Amino acid sequence: QVQLIESGGGLVHPGGSLNLSCVASGTLIYIWDMGWFRQAPGKQRELVSRIVRKTDDAHYSDSVRGRFTMTRDVAKNTVYLQMNNLENKETAIYYCNANLLSTDNWGQGTKVPVSS
């Protein structure tokens, strides 16, 4: 059974930084497309970044490109999302996702309130 557990969320001021982690168990992250999504209050869940399986290619949404960096540590079976220069509008629950064809696995999410 695949389990994804996120951590690293918490209150951050506008302009601040956070580093989120997602540890996987029951599988090897290398075989999955690993992604970070977020869902702001009252809005749909949206893709933030993704690393394509079996590669180190990271892709980003236009809104975060240049400020967020997604990385993967295969030895630790963990993906990370370094978020810099956060904005109030990026207040959301951030979710880790593992996707392979039609199969999706989700973590429980970690809250990131951005507020002064």
PyMOL commands that set and color helices and strands:
alter all, ss='L'
color gray80, all
select helices_A, chain A and resi 29-31+88-90
alter helices_A, ss='H'
color red, helices_A
select strands_A, chain A and resi 3-7+18-25+33-39+46-51+58-60+68-73+78-83+92-100+103-106+110-112
alter strands_A, ss='S'
color yellow, strands_A
deselect
rebuild
show_as cartoon
